[in-house]
Amino acid sequence: MPPVSNLYVIGFGDVLTVGVIDGQETLRESMIDEEGRFDLGERGRVRLEGQTILQASHTLGQVMKLP
């Protein structure tokens, strides 16, 4: 699949793969649900609908408490 523009706005039904390196690589793939949320497993669900890829990256960093 080709890369998505950083200006793309995330919406319901989009499938995102999130990768985090925190001592080990962690990948999480999930679809944006009807409520606009992405499932982070044990970390809960975070609303990403309506955000650009860059905004979502920042939001996920805050939720996951990344530097």
TITORPA-978173 format. One line per field, with one value per residue: residue number from 1; residue in three letters; x, y, z of N, C-alpha, C, O in turn. Coordinates in steps of 0.02 Angstrom, whole numbers. Layout:
! residues N
voti: c(NUM,...);
kolfi: c(ALA,...);
n.xx: c(X,...);
n.yy: c(Y,...);
n.zz: c(Z,...);
ca.xx: c(X,...);
ca.yy: c(Y,...);
ca.zz: c(Z,...);
c.xx: c(X,...);
c.yy: c(Y,...);
c.zz: c(Z,...);
o.xx: c(X,...);
o.yy: c(Y,...);
o.zz: c(Z,...);
END
This chain:
! residues 67
voti: c(1,2,3,4,5,6,7,8,9,10,11,12,13,14,15,16,17,18,19,20,21,22,23,24,25,26,27,28,29,30,31,32,33,34,35,36,37,38,39,40,41,42,43,44,45,46,47,48,49,50,51,52,53,54,55,56,57,58,59,60,61,62,63,64,65,66,67);
kolfi: c(MET,PRO,PRO,VAL,SER,ASN,LEU,TYR,VAL,ILE,GLY,PHE,GLY,ASP,VAL,LEU,THR,VAL,GLY,VAL,ILE,ASP,GLY,GLN,GLU,THR,LEU,ARG,GLU,SER,MET,ILE,ASP,GLU,GLU,GLY,ARG,PHE,ASP,LEU,GLY,GLU,ARG,GLY,ARG,VAL,ARG,LEU,GLU,GLY,GLN,THR,ILE,LEU,GLN,ALA,SER,HIS,THR,LEU,GLY,GLN,VAL,MET,LYS,LEU,PRO);
n.xx: c(43,29,116,29,-25,33,-64,-184,-346,-403,-531,-688,-680,-553,-400,-269,-96,5,165,281,432,500,609,576,505,340,194,34,-119,-271,-444,-524,-659,-843,-859,-753,-633,-472,-409,-303,-274,-223,-202,-315,-444,-425,-477,-461,-519,-547,-427,-267,-133,-14,-63,-127,-18,46,-55,-62,67,57,-42,22,125,252,417);
n.yy: c(-59,112,254,368,536,664,756,694,662,570,446,359,185,183,95,84,65,64,97,78,111,61,12,-109,-159,-117,-157,-108,-140,-75,-38,118,149,162,266,343,303,228,70,36,-77,-133,-4,64,152,276,432,470,508,634,695,740,638,680,749,643,563,641,644,506,489,566,496,375,414,455,521);
n.zz: c(0,-42,34,144,129,240,264,254,316,449,458,494,475,418,416,523,552,687,744,873,952,1094,1173,1128,973,939,859,808,735,684,652,627,727,737,825,801,854,893,932,1062,1131,1286,1327,1301,1207,1084,1022,855,738,616,632,562,494,554,667,733,762,858,957,989,1041,1158,1229,1246,1320,1268,1241);
ca.xx: c(0,71,112,-26,-3,27,-122,-243,-387,-424,-603,-717,-663,-482,-360,-204,-45,45,226,315,494,510,649,558,458,271,149,-37,-161,-341,-487,-559,-727,-899,-852,-693,-578,-423,-400,-234,-270,-222,-199,-382,-462,-411,-512,-417,-559,-545,-358,-220,-85,33,-99,-138,47,56,-104,-41,126,34,-78,70,175,317,451);
ca.yy: c(0,172,297,417,605,688,799,652,665,503,439,294,131,182,47,113,24,108,66,114,79,79,-44,-162,-133,-137,-139,-117,-123,-72,5,172,125,209,323,379,283,177,26,27,-135,-120,68,91,176,347,463,497,532,706,718,721,588,713,761,578,542,680,619,440,499,590,441,322,447,451,586);
ca.zz: c(0,-45,94,145,141,309,268,251,377,470,465,509,427,401,453,538,586,729,767,926,975,1164,1198,1081,924,950,804,823,678,704,611,662,737,726,870,781,899,875,989,1083,1175,1358,1338,1289,1140,1078,965,803,681,606,638,509,516,601,730,765,788,920,1005,1012,1083,1223,1262,1262,1362,1235,1244);
c.xx: c(45,64,55,3,-13,-34,-188,-280,-416,-500,-624,-700,-591,-447,-290,-159,1,105,260,378,508,550,635,507,389,230,77,-76,-234,-379,-518,-633,-780,-894,-788,-631,-535,-409,-325,-226,-274,-223,-266,-392,-453,-445,-461,-455,-557,-476,-317,-173,-37,-1,-109,-73,61,8,-84,20,107,1,-29,128,246,350,443);
c.yy: c(62,214,347,485,624,732,760,656,595,501,368,244,129,130,77,61,72,69,109,75,105,24,-106,-132,-161,-113,-154,-96,-126,-26,59,152,180,272,363,361,227,136,15,-32,-116,-45,102,112,251,374,494,524,608,736,699,668,619,726,696,552,577,654,551,445,521,533,388,349,439,519,625);
c.zz: c(0,19,87,160,214,318,264,318,390,480,480,454,405,445,461,569,622,753,818,945,1045,1198,1156,1033,938,891,825,761,701,656,654,666,726,769,854,822,871,938,1002,1131,1248,1374,1323,1217,1138,1015,917,743,677,612,576,537,567,668,769,796,855,975,1033,1057,1153,1262,1286,1304,1334,1239,1181);
o.xx: c(93,13,36,50,-61,-54,-242,-249,-448,-529,-583,-704,-569,-462,-257,-181,31,98,267,377,525,526,677,471,380,231,63,-68,-255,-350,-536,-665,-763,-921,-772,-583,-558,-399,-289,-177,-322,-242,-272,-355,-471,-442,-424,-426,-563,-466,-332,-173,-20,30,-101,-74,84,29,-87,25,136,14,-37,174,293,316,470);
o.yy: c(65,211,367,492,602,745,789,652,566,548,322,260,80,124,93,18,116,14,169,14,163,-8,-150,-86,-221,-53,-206,-40,-175,18,47,140,236,324,411,399,185,165,-11,-36,-84,-25,163,92,286,343,539,559,643,795,650,655,587,716,694,523,546,645,540,408,499,524,359,312,420,571,681);
o.zz: c(38,53,32,199,246,375,271,371,347,507,479,394,377,504,411,608,592,780,809,951,1055,1246,1151,1050,949,874,855,736,732,625,712,615,707,751,889,824,832,991,960,1167,1269,1429,1331,1172,1185,962,936,702,728,599,543,598,617,720,829,850,903,1032,1094,1107,1202,1321,1340,1322,1369,1239,1175);
END
